[in-house]
Amino acid sequence: MRLRLDAGDITQLYVDAIVNAAKKSLLGGGGVDGAIHRAAGPELLEECKTLGGCETGEAKITKGYDLPAKHVIHTVGPVWHGGDENEAELLASCYMNSLQLAEQQGLRSIAFPCISTGVYGYPKQQAAAIAVSVCKMFTSNAQSLKEIIFSCYDDESLAIYRQLLTDS
Ligand code: AR6
């Protein structure tokens, strides 16, 4: 099992699944969600409409349509309210539930964006520490998954993840 960084656009990755930092309705939005829907094409929204939304911390899977990725795992990160509203547990659940879904489907590779660190305002360093620690913990139980990619779209996130992966 390999953990690695990618500095580009998550929608360009040839992996079994990319993870979408979605909103509860799963009906599209801005940021990485908007980019994924644009690149996947309108059929993604049609499938999302059948899913009945998604609770914060949970995850649902669809096909990838026009994306190079075969699937999209949609998860809803917590909105940052200062840290006393269960944000850390909910963010950890996003990663854990996405990984479990990927394993259930027998997927070999998955790419995560920096969930909640854009519009939802989660501090990047704290969010990255959770992402890396959940994914590392998961590596010992992984069966089908061989590669986890952290998609770091901005330089600050890239530097934070690079440090975390080097230190651990
Ligand atoms: N590839 C990889 N990462 C990206 C890309 C991309 N193409 N575009 C942006 N990012 P955000 P959130 C990074 O705001 O904070 C949406 O409207 C971005 O730099 O997309 O979880 C949803 O519908 C940042 O580090 O997600 C929800 O309403 C990270 O993706 C809400 O935003 C997450 O930023 C979710 O907010």
Boltz pocket constraint, residues with backbone or C-beta under 6 A from the ligand:
constraints:
  - pocket:
      binder: B
      contacts: [[A, 8], [A, 9], [A, 10], [A, 11], [A, 21], [A, 22], [A, 23], [A, 28], [A, 29], [A, 30], [A, 31], [A, 32], [A, 33], [A, 34], [A, 35], [A, 77], [A, 113], [A, 114], [A, 115], [A, 116], [A, 117], [A, 118], [A, 119], [A, 120], [A, 121], [A, 122], [A, 151], [A, 152], [A, 153], [A, 154], [A, 157]]
      max_distance: 6.0
